[in-house]
Amino acid sequence: MTQDTVYETNNAYLAQTAPATKKNGIEKLSKASLKYAAGLWFSVAIIGQLLFVYYILGFYVLSAMKGNLAAWSDVLPHGYIKGDSAGNFAIITHIFLAASITLAGILQMLPQVRSRAPRFHRWNGRIYLSSLVIAATTGLYMVWFRNGVGDFTQHLGVSLNAVLILACAGMALRYALARQFTLHRRWALRLFLLANGVWFFRIGLMLWIGINHGPAGFNPKTFEGPFLSFMSFANSLIPLLLCELYLRAQDSKNKAAHFSIAGALLVLSAASGMGIFIAFVGMWLPHL
């Protein structure tokens, strides 16, 4: 083989492999962007949820320990009603579980915990699922039998969240018992998002108020209006929709899908961060 032939062969090989190498590089970049954008949102969410737990412990639990359950009515309409034993038991159970559910959910989602402490992951998962079933059931009771705040549409939205929680809890348990862990994790992710519906509602509401420099689209006295009706469904359905798009993009080799969902997650991270800050400063901190 002459030197010219070797040169031509090398050029042909480089011409064929360069596009493939470039394609693989872009594909790796797109997948990495999706992974790190999801990680960023989760990190922001953890901070926001820990602040929410701090508020629950600092206000609700502390006031209960002091024997001042009546203080709950300063924040929650029909929070504590003297003589309503069943209703008070439901709301106390619901609120006390909220802190443990939030913390347990964060631990369930951490891959380091799953890989390094599988036994803890299993037991924490059992507690998490059981607590969510109780919280969803007591939530339904409060909405329909205790004059829950908001109008009929909002009650439907809250009920949808509770029913979806029960359904996803059942599916997550089913696939865990069947040892189909890929499907189990996907249902657990959906469950995690639904379990934080109340949190999504609060940070979404406060972000909306911050953008509009005050209440807009609802009456702050009656807590009714089109925006709140929208939020009562959006706090469950929008996170679920983004979750499905993320999972589909994760399974896909479509680079445009990777970059698109990564961009959406970056926007969501910024919006979540703003909503968390406004909620903490304007809603939670004043009661601590």
KEVOSE-317756 format. One line per field, with one value per residue (C-alpha): y negated, z negated, x negated; residue in one letter. Coordinates in pm, whole numbers, padded with zeros to 5 digits. Each point is the difference from the previous one (the first is absolute). Layout:
BEGIN
y	c(Y ...)
z	c(Z ...)
x	c(X ...)
drenro	c(A ...)
//
This chain:
BEGIN
y	c(00000 -00336 -00303 -00176 00295 -00001 -00374 00037 00291 -00199 -00298 00221 00157 -00340 -00129 00291 -00006 -00379 -00041 00301 -00132 -00342 00159 00205 -00307 -00199 00293 00029 -00374 00008 00289 -00172 -00322 00192 00176 -00312 -00214 00261 00007 -00378 -00004 00278 -00192 -00314 00205 00160 -00342 -00121 00310 -00017 -00362 00120 00267 -00266 -00206 00298 00088 -00359 -00105 00293 00252 -00256 -00162 00347 00085 -00321 00101 -00290 00180 -00301 -00184 00223 -00185 -00317 00172 00267 -00073 00258 00103 00092 00011 00053 00305 00145 00304 00188 -00306 -00111 00349 00004 -00335 00071 00334 -00159 -00281 00213 00248 -00278 -00055 00369 00066 -00282 00119 00367 -00088 -00186 00298 00240 -00200 -00015 00264 00007 00123 00265 00139 -00027 00069 00224 00133 -00353 -00087 00287 -00081 -00372 00081 00200 -00287 -00249 00192 00060 -00366 -00115 00226 -00144 -00358 00036 00152 -00268 -00264 00127 -00004 -00360 -00123 00157 00026 -00293 -00302 -00008 -00333 -00085 00077 00324 -00006 -00025 00289 00208 -00091 00097 00324 00080 -00044 00237 00265 -00018 00038 00316 00137 -00072 00138 00324 00022 -00079 00274 00246 -00033 00000 00332 00133 -00117 -00197 -00284 -00216 -00024 -00033 -00306 -00164 00040 -00111 -00316 -00074 00063 -00234 -00283 00057 00022 -00351 -00140 -00227 -00130 -00063 -00185 -00230 -00091 -00039 -00227 -00215 -00024 -00117 -00259 -00118 -00038 -00193 -00201 00126 00234 00036 00231 00084 -00155 00019 -00020 00282 00179 00063 -00093 00137 00004 00208 00235 00037 00057 00267 00221 -00139 00089 00369 00011 -00232 00183 00333 -00128 -00124 00330 00197 -00223 00040 00381 00018 -00227 00214 00311 -00173 -00058 -00321 -00275 -00275 00163 00014 -00366 -00110 00173 -00111 -00358 00041 00138 -00297 -00241 00203 -00010 -00378 -00035 00246 -00186 -00330 00155 00161 -00327 -00197 00272 00019 -00375 -00091 00304 00219 -00218 -00248 00286 00130)
z	c(00000 00103 -00228 00208 -00045 -00379 -00010 00198 -00218 -00318 00137 00093 -00347 -00172 00223 -00103 -00374 -00058 00043 -00222 -00270 00017 -00016 -00305 -00167 00047 -00121 -00316 -00054 00043 -00246 -00249 00028 -00078 -00297 -00157 00061 -00183 -00279 -00030 -00033 -00259 -00202 00006 -00097 -00295 -00137 00038 -00159 -00297 -00054 00010 -00262 -00212 00016 -00091 -00298 -00108 00013 -00004 -00207 -00242 -00063 -00056 -00250 -00183 -00008 00226 00283 00036 00162 00304 00084 00056 00306 00095 00035 -00221 -00126 -00352 -00098 -00364 -00047 00347 -00114 00332 00206 -00236 -00002 00382 00035 -00276 00161 00344 -00106 -00217 00284 00246 -00153 -00019 00352 00144 -00171 00082 00364 00035 -00144 00234 00305 -00086 00206 -00259 -00264 00234 00087 -00337 -00239 00186 -00322 -00126 00343 -00024 -00353 00069 00310 -00202 -00248 00287 00181 -00318 -00101 00344 -00006 -00339 00107 00324 -00186 -00270 00271 00175 -00329 -00074 00346 00018 -00364 -00173 00212 00169 00133 00363 00236 00151 00285 -00243 -00200 00317 00066 -00353 00029 00332 -00166 -00281 00238 00218 -00308 -00099 00355 00038 -00347 00102 00326 -00170 -00256 00268 00202 -00311 -00109 00354 -00011 00321 -00134 00313 00008 -00379 00008 00269 -00199 -00313 00182 00100 -00358 -00134 00222 -00092 -00371 00029 00158 -00299 00024 00375 -00067 -00255 00196 00320 -00176 -00155 00330 00166 -00272 00030 00379 -00029 -00307 -00189 00031 00355 00139 -00341 -00307 -00293 -00254 00134 00158 00315 00361 00339 -00079 -00314 00191 00258 -00266 -00179 00309 00128 -00319 00088 00378 00107 -00204 00132 00358 -00034 -00164 00294 00250 -00199 -00012 00371 00081 -00223 00196 00336 00211 00132 -00080 00056 -00262 -00246 00044 -00002 -00327 -00153 00089 -00149 -00321 -00021 00031 -00257 -00238 00022 -00047 -00291 -00165 00026 -00130 -00293 -00097 00014 -00188 -00275 -00046 00051 -00128 -00231 -00174 -00151 -00201 -00140)
x	c(00000 -00144 -00024 00269 00235 -00050 00066 00322 00116 -00061 00191 00294 00003 -00011 00279 00220 -00076 00003 00381 00064 -00235 00161 00347 -00095 -00146 00320 00209 -00210 00030 00378 00036 -00230 00201 00319 -00159 -00150 00308 00210 -00258 00013 00378 -00011 -00261 00214 00306 -00183 -00093 00359 00147 -00240 00108 00363 -00079 -00170 00318 00222 -00218 -00055 00364 00244 -00194 -00142 00339 00151 -00272 00084 00367 00096 00180 00230 -00293 00045 00322 -00206 -00148 00254 00371 00175 -00345 00103 00366 00086 00222 -00064 -00197 00006 -00088 -00276 -00148 00001 -00175 -00253 -00086 -00020 -00233 -00226 -00038 -00086 -00345 -00088 00130 -00209 -00319 00064 00070 -00329 -00190 00183 -00105 -00371 -00187 -00280 00246 00143 -00343 -00177 00289 00249 00155 00066 00140 00249 00117 00014 00204 00250 00041 00022 00273 00201 -00024 00111 00306 00100 -00072 00197 00296 00006 -00039 00312 00189 -00100 00093 00347 00112 -00166 00087 -00339 -00121 00075 00284 00131 -00252 -00288 00142 00002 -00363 -00106 00196 -00168 -00339 00099 00136 -00312 -00219 00186 -00024 -00373 -00071 00169 -00196 -00333 00066 00110 -00320 -00220 00150 -00043 -00365 00049 -00207 -00016 00380 00010 -00228 00207 00320 -00184 -00111 00360 00108 -00269 00123 00366 -00084 -00142 00315 00064 -00355 00035 00325 -00164 -00310 00206 00246 -00272 -00189 00323 00059 -00359 00024 00327 -00111 00304 00299 00129 00265 00145 00158 -00247 00285 00216 -00298 00199 -00062 -00112 -00371 00050 00231 -00276 -00268 00205 -00042 -00332 -00188 00051 00034 -00284 -00268 00134 -00009 -00359 -00093 00137 -00180 -00322 00031 00076 -00294 -00223 00099 -00036 -00310 00153 -00250 00259 00223 -00291 -00086 00365 00088 -00331 00090 00347 -00154 -00238 00293 00192 -00298 -00015 00377 -00003 -00285 00185 00323 -00183 -00166 00325 00190 -00261 -00034 00365 00196 -00208 -00259 00253 00154 -00328)
drenro	c(M T Q D T V Y E T N N A Y L A Q T A P A T K K N G I E K L S K A S L K Y A A G L W F S V A I I G Q L L F V Y Y I L G F Y V L S A M K G N L A A W S D V L P H G Y I K G D S A G N F A I I T H I F L A A S I T L A G I L Q M L P Q V R S R A P R F H R W N G R I Y L S S L V I A A T T G L Y M V W F R N G V G D F T Q H L G V S L N A V L I L A C A G M A L R Y A L A R Q F T L H R R W A L R L F L L A N G V W F F R I G L M L W I G I N H G P A G F N P K T F E G P F L S F M S F A N S L I P L L L C E L Y L R A Q D S K N K A A H F S I A G A L L V L S A A S G M G I F I A F V G M W L P H L)
//
